[in-house]
Amino acid sequence: MSVRPAVIWFRDDLRLDDHPALDAVARDGRPVVALFVLDEVSPGLRPLGSASRWWLHRSLAALADDLGRLGVPLVLRRGPASIVVPALVAEIDAGLVAWNRRYGGGEMAIDRDLKATLRERGVEARSFQASLLFEPMALRTATGGPYRVFTPFWRAARAAPPPRPPLAAPTALRPRDAEAASDRLADWRLLPSGPDWSGGLAETWRPGEAGARDRLRRFLDTGIYSYSLDRDRPDLEAASRLSPHLRFGEISPFRIWAEVAAFAARPDAPIASIDKFLSEIGWREFSHHLLFHFPDLATRNFQARFDAFPWRDDPAFFDAWRTGRTGLPIVDAGLRQLWRTGWMHNRVRMIAASYLVKHGLVDWRDGERWFWDTLVDACPANNPAGWQWVAGSGADAAPYFRIFNPVTQGAKFDPDGVYVRRWVPEIAALPTRVLHAPWTADAATLASAGVRLGFDYPRPIVDHAFARARALDAFAATAAPH
């Protein structure tokens, strides 16, 4: 008897290494059909933003090449997964569909319904833990509820059994004799055109599994040594920049954990930096934990008292913010870095988000949507969790009265002005003492640097002292703890 083939359904796990679903099928010896479904219509799924679509195209191309070297083509289909997957199963008479779990509300609903449909048709459906070190359904408080504060969450995670070792990529797969029909990747039009604004993304990133492994290797070779001291410095190359690779599953957290653990055994290992880096992996886990328990994280205030907050409808302020023309150099540098590269340093994300929400009183959801469209690492958990943290409306959020001063933040974290000069070149000739507050420079200094405030570079669109007082009044009236 011929063995019925297995469908490996790739989702946010575009890799061969440490891919439990693929590993299980490879060990089973069945013929393999690799599938990716572009589902932009199922309820509860959030269509990708523009920068993420660019990344997905490149990542799928890399995955197709990697699978091709094992003799297995990547089948591309578009439409609701609840229809596309069973249709392919019937088409090839598959006996098994395997995938790695996701944890958003709409994603889990699709998986539950699909498992039921497949089993009714006599097809085995198997799912695996692959994208999170600690599954949200397994990690709960002593009372059985979800964690709402990061520190006890991470303490409980570290006390749990350690993450499993990563699985090696399969060295051989058994392809199906006849290839299944597939869409052409180019026909999905994931890449921008008319105009193509992605040049900076292509210069900055190497999507795909090989790029992810190279990024981790470089971080362990250099950046991790000073990570605990320098991770908040956007002028230094201290960040791991693994976030988009994790977002699309080009590397697993289990692989990262294992590599970092092996590195920690070295006699010169910087333990403080390693612990800090692992806690950042923990924050990603916490964000997905929140999304699992609160699936409307991107649209609804985690703290209901913020529902009455007096957000301002100010298109001019938002437009100045998103285009990097606020007159606050550290904020503008971040938004310009985002537009050019699809990424923004995490410290600057907090400064820029705080400026929009607290200086402008613009709804955090507007900023979250802009980041969703422009970030290559736009994650359905991390992105809204981060914005709600800054706004004060989220779980374990920054207190409402914490209002960043962009000038002092710029001076502290970009002390020599390297970051601002790179991304705001029109003020690069200003001396460092006034670089983060150009409006404080005297006329001679401005003239010497060739800067005409209001022409070459804007004056601040809002006064900090005024904006801070306004924000405190608004937060005190609607969001202060009672």
N, C-alpha and C positions, 0 to 999 in steps of 0.2 A: 504494500500500500504506500502511496505517496504521502509525505508529511505535509499537512496544510501549512502554508507560510505564516509568518508573524509580521505584524505591522509595528514598527517602532515609531511612535508619534513624538516628534521633537516639538518642544514649545519654547520655554525660556531656559533651555539647556543645550545650547548649540555647540556641542563638543562630543568627543569620543571618550576622553579620559574621565574616569570616575562617573560613569553614566550607568547607574544600576539597572535601568530598564534594558539598555543595550547589552550590558554584561550578561543579564539573565538569559536573553534570547540567544546570544552568541554561544553560551554554554549549553543551551538546549539543542543546538545544531539545526534548527529550522531554517528554511530559506527566509531571508530578511527583505522586507520592503520598508524603506525609510521614508517617512512622510512629514511634511510641514504644512500646516493649514494657516492661511492668512484669514483670520476670522475677525472682521470689523463690524459685524452686525448682530451677534448674539447678545441678548440682554445681560447687563452687568459687566460687559467687557468695555474697556476704555480704548478707543482707537489710538494708535501711536501718534506722537507728535512728529513734526517734520524732521528734526535731527535724529530721532530714534528710527525713523523710517530709513534714513540714509544708512545708519549703522546696521540695521537689519539686512539691507541689501548686501552690504559687504560681508556680513557675518554668514549669511546663507551661502554666498558664493564660496567662502572659505570652507564651510562645512561640506558643501557638495564636492569640493576638491578632495577633502580628507576621506570622505566616504568612497569617492571614485577610485582612490588608490587601493581600496579594499574590494573593488569590483561591484559596489552597490550604488546605484544612482539615487539621488535625492528627488523624491516625487513632491512637486509643489501643487497644491490645490487651494482654491479660494472659495470662501463661503462659510456658512454656519457649521461649526464642527459637528454638531449633532446630526447633520445631514451628510456632510462630506466624508466623515470617518466610516459610518456604516455603509455608505455607497462604495467606498474603496474595498472594504471587507467583503462585500458581496461580489464585487467585480473580480477579485483574485481568489475568492474562497478561502479567506484567512481563518485560521483557527485560534489566533491569539492577537490581542492588541495590548501593547505595554507602553507605559508612559511614566514620567516622574511628576510628582504632585506639585500643584500650585495652591495658593492659600487665599486668594481673593474670593469674595462671595459669588460673583458670577462664574468664575473659573471652577469653583467647587460644585456649583449647581450643574454645569455642563458635564463634569466628570461623573457625578452621581447618576444623572439621567443616561449618560452613555453606557455606563457599566450595566445598568438595568436593561437597556436596549440590546446590548451585545449578548448578555447572558440569556435573554429570551430567545435569541437566535442560535444558541448553542456555541457561542464564541467566548473564549476565556478572556477576561479583562484583568490586568494586573497593574497596580500602581506602586511607586517606590518613593522613598525619602531621598532627595538629592540636592535640593536647593537651600535647605536650612539645616543647621547643625542640631537644632532642638525644635521638634515639631510643636506648633502652638497648642494642639489638642492634648499634648502630654505634659506641658509645663504649666502648672497652676499654683495658686496660692494655697495656704493651709486650709482656707475655707472653700476651696474648689473654684474660686473665681479667677478671672484673668489678672495678670499683673498690670498695674497702671503707673508704676514708678520704675525707672530703669535700674537703680542700684539694687533693690531686692530681687528684681528679675535676673540680673546678671549674676548675683550671688547664688541664686538657686540654680542657674544654668551651669555655673562652674562646679557646683556641688553634685550635679547629676553625673551619670556615667559619661566618661569622655567620648567625644565623637569617634565614630568608627574610622578605621584606616581607609584611605581612598583606594578605589579599584583601578587597576591598570586598564588602559585602552585595549580593546580587542586587537589581536594581530591578524585575525582572519574572520571573515564573515561569509556565509553561504548565500549568494544572490539567488533570486528567483529566476527561473529560466527565461521567462518573458517579462520585459519591462512594462510597468504600468504607465499609462499616459500621464503627462505632467505639463503644467503651465510653464511658460518661459518666464524666468525671473524678470527680465527686462520689461515684459508686458504688464507687470504689476505697478510700474511707474513709481517705485519707492524713492528713486533719486530725484533731486530737484532739477527743474529745467525752466528756462525762460523767466528769470535768469537762474543759472547754477551758482548758488551762494555757498557751496560746500567746499571750496578750495582750502579754507583754513582747517576744516575738519580732516580732510585728506592729508594735510601736512602734519597734523598733530597726532593722529591715531592710526593704529593698525588693527582693525577689527578681525576677530577670528581667534581660534584656540591657540595658535602659535604666538600671536601677538599678546595674548593674555599671559601665557607662560613666560614670555620674554619680559613682560612688564613686572611680573613677580620676581623674576631672577634679578633684574636691575634694582628693584627696591631692596631686596635682601643684600645685594652687593654694596649698596651705598646709602640710600635714604633712611633705612631703619636705624642706623647707628645714632642719629640725632633726632629721631622722630618725636620723642617726648618733649624735647626742647624746641624744635623748629616746625612742628606740624602746623602751627598757626601763622607761619610766615609765608605769605604768598610770593614774596620776592625770592624764596629759596626753593630748590627742588627736593622738598622733604616729603611731600604727599606720595602715597603709593600709586594713585591714579588707576586703581583697579576697579573703580565703581562701575564703569560701563561694561567691563568684561564680566563682572558679577551679575549685572542687570540682565544681560542676555545669556548668562550661563555658559560662557566660553571657558570659564574655570569654576570649579566648585569650591564652596567654603571648606569642605573636607580636605581638598588638596592644599588650600592655603594654610589651614590649621596644621596639617602634617608637616608642610615645608617650614613653617615658622617654628613648630615644636622641635624639629631637627636642628634648626639654626640656633635655638635657645640652648642646646646642649654644648655648643662651642664654648671654649674657655673665655673668649673675648665677647661673648654675647651681651648686648645692652639690655638687661632684663627690664629696666623701667620702660624703655621704648617698646619692647616686645609686649609687655602687659598693656600699655596704652593702645598699641595697634590692635591687639585682640579685643580690647573693650570697644573699639570702633566697629569691628566685626559684630560684636555683641549688640551695638546700637542698631545695626541693620536687622539682626534677629528680632530685637524688641519692636522695631517698626512693623515687621511682618506679623509679629504676634498681635500687635494692635489691629492691623488690617483684618486679620482672621476673625477677631472678636467684634470689630466695629467696621464692617465693610464699607460704610459710607464716609470713611475718614477724609476723603478728598472734597466732600461737599457739605459736611455738617460739622458744626462746632462740637468738639469732644466734650467741652464744658458748656452745658446748655445756657448758663447765665450770659454767655457771649452772644446769644441770639438777639439780644436787645441792644447790642453795641451800635453806636451811631456812625457807621461807616459813611465816608464822603464819596460821592460820585464826582470824580475830578479827572476827566480824560486828559487834560493838559498835563497834570502832574504825572499821571501814569505814563504818558507818552515820553515825557522828559526822562523818566526813570528807565524805561525799557530801552531807550536809545542811548543811554549814557550821557545825558546832557543836564544833569541836576545841578552842576556847579560844585559838587562835592567829589573831589578827585578819586578817593578810594571807592566810592559807590560807582562812579562812572567807569573806572578801570574794570571793575568786576563785570558790569553789564556788557562792556565792549569785549572783554575776554570771552564771555558767554557767547556773544553773537559770532565771533570769529572762530572759536574752537569747539563750541558745543559743551563747554565745561567751565566751571568757576570754582576757584579755591574755596574750601569749606568755610573758613573764617570770613571770607568776603561774602559768601552766600548769607551768612548770618547778619553781617553789617548791612548788606543791600536789602535784605528782606525786612529787617527792622526799620530801615529808612522808609520803605514804602508803607508799611503798616502803621508805624508810630509817628513818623514825621508827616506823612500824607494822610493818615487815617483811611487808607485805601484797603478794601476788603482783602484779607490774605488769600482768598480763593482766586482773585484776579492775578496776583503774583504767582500762585501755584500753577495756574494754567499757562502763564508765560514760560515758566521754567519747564513745564511739561512739554511744550512745543519746541523749546530751544536746547534742552539738555540732551546729550547723548546717553547720559545715565539716568534719565527720567524714570524713576521707579514708582510703581503705584503705591508702595508703602513708605519708602524713605521720603519722597517728595512732599506729600501732604503732612506726614508726621513732623518733618522739619519746619514747614511753614506754620503749623499749629503751635509748635514749640516756641517759635519766635513771637508769634502773635499773643501768646499767653493763654490761648484757648484749648491747648492740647493736653495730653497726658504728660505728667512730669514736666510741665512747661516752665519756661523762664517766667519769673514773676512779672506781672503786668507793669510794674514800675521800673523795670530794667530797660532803659532806653539808651541805646548806643549813641555816643557822640562820634560822628564819622571822622571828625578832625583828630581827636585823641586816639581813636582806633587806628586810623591811618598812620599816625606818628609812631604808635606802639608796635604795630605789626609790619609796617613797611618803613623802618626808621631811616633808611638811606634813599627812599623814594624810587627804588629800582622798579618795582611793580607798576607804580603810577606812571613813571616816565615811559615804560614800555607801551602801555595801553592808552595813555592820554598824551600823545607826543606834542600837542600844541602848547603844553605848559612845561615841557621837559627842561627848558633852559632856566627855569626859576630855581633859586637856591633852595636847598632842602628845608630850611627854617620856615619858609612860607609855602612850600609845595602843596601841603595838605590843606591850606587855607589861602588860596591865591588872593582873595579879596582883602586880606590883611597886609599885602605888600604895598609899599609906597609907589608913587608914580615912577620914580627913577628906576626902581627894581623891575617893575613891569615893563617899562620901555626897554631896559637893557636886555630882558629876556624875550622881547618881541611879542609880548602878550597884551592884547587889548580886551579887557574884561567886557563882556557883553557882545563882543564881536568874534574874537578867536575862541573864546571859552566863556561859558555863561557865568553870571553871578549866581549864588545859591538861590534856588527857587523858593525856599522858605527859610526863615530864621530859626536856628536851632533852639534858642531859648523860648521863643514863641511856640514852636511846634511841640517842644517837650511839655510845656505847661498845658497846652491844649490836649495832648494825649493823656496826661495825668488826670485832667478833669474828666475826660471821657471814660477812662478806665475806672476811675474811682466811683463814678456814678453807676456803672453797669456791670463791672467785672470784679470789683474788690471782694475778697472773701467776707462772708457774714458769719 
